[in-house]
Amino acid sequence: MKPRTFFLAVTAALLTFAPVACKKKAGGLDVYVLGVMGTGVMVEEGDGEAEVTRPALWKNGVEVTPGLGDGASVYCVYVSGKDVYLAGNVRVAGPENDGEGKSLLTLWKNGVARQYSDGSVLYTVNSLFVSGNDVYMAGLENNDKDSSLVTLWKNGVAQSLGGRGSIDSLFVAGGDVYVAGCLYGKVGEPFVATLWKNGVAQRLGDGKDNSSAMSVSVSGNDVYVAGYEAVKTGAEREVVATLWVNGEAKRLGDGKRASEAHYVSVSGKDVYVVGRKDNEQGATEATLWKNGVAQRCDGLPILRSQSDICIYGGDAYWVGVQSNEQGGSTATLWKNNVPQPLGDGKANTWANSVFVVGGGEAATL
C-alpha cells in the first residue's frame, strides 16, 4: 500500500521547523517530524490502489495537526526568524492538461500566498532557502517544448541554469548561492554531477559515466557536495559514494560494491555523510560516514526518497517508515539507531522530514 500524492498545507502558527535543515534556538531541544497520515479512504491510482492521506506533524513525539485546506501541494518549507516560507504549487481546476487543470508556482509567507506563474508552464521546486530578505528556490521547468530545465528563482525571478537535468539541494552562504544536481547530456550520453555557484556551473563528474550531486553544505571557506560517480573497476563500472570538497573528489565507497552518498552535514570539525552501500553478501545497508569512516545504520531506510536526515550536536536523527504488526506503515524517528514510532498505530503513517532545534551548535544539511 502506498500513500496517495497529497495536498500539504501547514498553518504558520503551528510550524516551527524546516525539512533538511537544523537551526539554532535557545533553550531545550525540540524534534519536529513532518509526514502524512492515512484516512482509510482508498482510490485507484496508476496500476493499483493508493490511500488518501492528510498532513501530520509531530513535536517531540506528540502529533500536532496542521492544515490550510485542499488545493496547495507544498514541497519545501524554510523558517527564518518568525517567518515561515512554503514553496509548491496551487492546482486550479480547469480543462487544461487533460482535465487536471493548471498548476501555479506558489510561495507562501506566513500563510499568505504569492504566485509566480500563470500555469502555462509547470514548475517544480525541489529546494528552498531564505537568506536575510531574499528567498531562493531551485527546481525544474517543464514547458511545451522541453522538460527538466534546471532553474533558480530569487524573489520570484527565474534564472535558467543552462540545460536539462535535476536539482537536489540549495545552500546560501556569504552572499553566494550554491545549487547541487546534475546536467543531462545528449541522448545516450552520461548525466554529470554539477555544482552551480551564483549561476555558473562546475562539473564535478568526469563525464565518462553517470554521476550526480545530491546535497551541498558550506562551512567557512569549504564547500562540501555529496553524491555518487560511476568508476571503472576492472572490466566493470560501479557506482561509488563520493564527497567533493572544494571540487576535489574523495571516495567514500571502496568501488568493489555499489554505494551512494545522499546527504552531507558539517558540525564543527566533523563532516557527516549519509547514504547506502552494498555489503559482501550483496545486501544494501544504510550507512553513515563520519569523517570518512563508515558506520552501519540498521534503522535507516536505504532509499533516499524514503527518509530525511539531520545531524545535530553529533547526534544523527532520521525519519522513515517501518512496517507494523498489522502489515501497515508506521512513521518512525530514529536517534542514533534507536527507533521511536510515531502515531497511535491505528492509522497508516509516513514520515518525510525531520527538523531539530535547540541550544548549542547547529548543522545544516
Residue, then its C-alpha position, 0 to 999 in steps of 0.5 A: m500500500k502506498p500513500r496517495t500524492f497529497f495536498l500539504a498545507v501547514t498553518a504558520a502558527l503551528l510550524t516551527f521547523a524546516p525539512v533538511a535543515c537544523k537551526k539554532k534556538a535557545g533553550g531545550l531541544d525540540v524534534y519536529v517530524l513532518g509526514v502524512m497520515g492515512t484516512g482509510v479512504m482508498v482510490e485507484e491510482g496508476d496500476g493499483e490502489a493508493e490511500v488518501t492521506r492528510p498532513a501530520l506533524w509531530k513535536n517531540g513525539v506528540e502529533v500536532t495537526p496542521g492544515l490550510g485546506d485542499g488545493a496547495s501541494v507544498y514541497c519545501v518549507y524554510v523558517s527564518g526568524k518568525d517567518v515561515y516560507l512554503a514553496g509548491n504549487v496551487r492546482v486550479a481546476g480547469p480543462e487544461n492538461d487533460g482535465e487536471g487543470k493548471s498548476l501555479l508556482t506558489l510561495w507562501k509567507n506566513g500563510v499568505a500566498r504569492q504566485y509566480s506563474d500563470g500555469s502555462v508552464l509547470y514548475t517544480v521546486n525541489s529546494l528552498f532557502v531564505s537568506g536575510n530578505d531574499v528567498y531562493m528556490a531551485g527546481l525544474e521547468n517543464n514547458d511545451k517544448d522541453s522538460s527538466l530545465v534546471t532553474l533558480w528563482k530569487n524573489g520570484v525571478a527565474q534564472s535558467l541554469g543552462g540545460r536539462g537535468s535535476i536539482d537536489s539541494l540549495f545552500v546560501a552562504g556569504g552572499d553566494v548561492y550554491v545549487a547541487g544536481c546534475l546536467y543531462g547530456k545528449v541522448g545516450e550520453p552520461f548525466v554529470a554531477t554539477l555544482w552551480k555557484n551564483g549561476v555558473a556551473q562546475r562539473l564535478g563528474d568526469g563525464k565518462d559515466n553517470s554521476s550526480a550531486m545530491s546535497v551541498s553544505v558550506s562551512g567557512n571557506d569549504v564547500y562540501v557536495a555529496g553524491y555518487e560517480a560511476v568508476k571503472t573497476g576492472a572490466e566493470r563500472e560501479v557506482v561509488a559514494t563520493l564527497w567533493v570538497n572544494g571540487e576535489a573528489k574523495r571516495l567514500g565507497d571502496g568501488k568493489r560494491a555499489s554505494e551512494a552518498h545522499y546527504v552531507s552535514v558539517s558540525g564543527k570539525d566533523v563532516y557527516v555523510v549519509g547514504r547506502k552501500d552494498n555489503e559482501q553478501g550483496a545486501t544494501e545497508a544504510t550507512l553513515w560516514k563520519n569523517g570518512v569512516a563508515q558506520r552501519c545504520d540498521g534503522l535507516p531506510i536505504l532509499r533516499s526518497q524514503s527518509d530525511i536526515c539531520i545531524y545535530g550536536g553529533d547526534a544523527y536523527w532520521v525519519g522513515v517508515q517501518s512496517n507494523e504488526q498489522g502489515g501497515s506503515t508506521a512513521t518512525l524517528w530514529k536517534n542514533n539507531v534507536p527507533q521511536p514510532l510515531g502515531d497511535g498505530k491505528a492509522n497508516t503513517w509516513a514520515n518525510s522530514v525531520f527538523v531539530v532545534g535547540g541550544g548549542e551548535a547547529a548543522t545544516l544539511 
